[in-house]
């Protein structure tokens, strides 16, 4: 965000925290869940550390295998 939008790190952090809070509120209001609860997730990939293509292929493969079992 700092590079893309030419803003300070502090401003980028503020925006990110605000968006995270908004998402958490929406999830709580609509689904009644806390999004930080790891029991809600089957897999989590940090796409800032893993190339998007690799993450996509991995998840698509897992989903495909899941569909074969049902």
N, C-alpha and C positions, 0 to 999 in steps of 0.2 A: 504494500500500500504506500509505503514511504516513497519508493521509486516511481510507482505507477501514477499516483495522484499528487506527488510532490508535496507531501505533508510531513510534519515532524513525527518522530517515533511516538512521542507522547500523545499526539492527536490520533495516530493510527491505533494505539492501544485503547484509547477512550472509545473510538468507534467500534472496535472489535468487542470490547466488553459490553457495550450497549447492545450490539446485535446478539451476542450470546444471551444476555438477559432477556431480550425480546423473545428469542426462540424458546428459552426455558419457560417463560410465562405462557406462551402459546401451547406448548406441550402439556403444561400443567392444567391449563384451562380446558383444552379440548380432550386430552387423553387421561388426565388425572395422574400423570407420572412425572417423576423427577428425571430429567435427561442425563444426569450424572450417575445414575444407577447402572453399574456394569451388567447387572442381570438382564437388562433390556436388550443387550447386543450379543449377537452370535460371533461377529467378527468386527474388528476395527482396524483400519489402515490409516496411518498418518501420511496423507498425500503430499505433505511438505517434505517428506523423506523418501517416499517411494514414487517413481514415475507414474503418472496418471494411467498410461497405457498398461503398465504392469498391474496396477491395482484393478483396472477394469477387467483385464483378462483373468485375473485371479478370482474376482468375485463372480464373473460370468461362468467360469468353470465350476465353482462351488455351487452356484445356483442351478446349473445344468444337472449336476450330480444329485442335488436335492430333488429336482423334479422327476428324475428317473426313479426315485424311491417312493414316490406317492402315486 
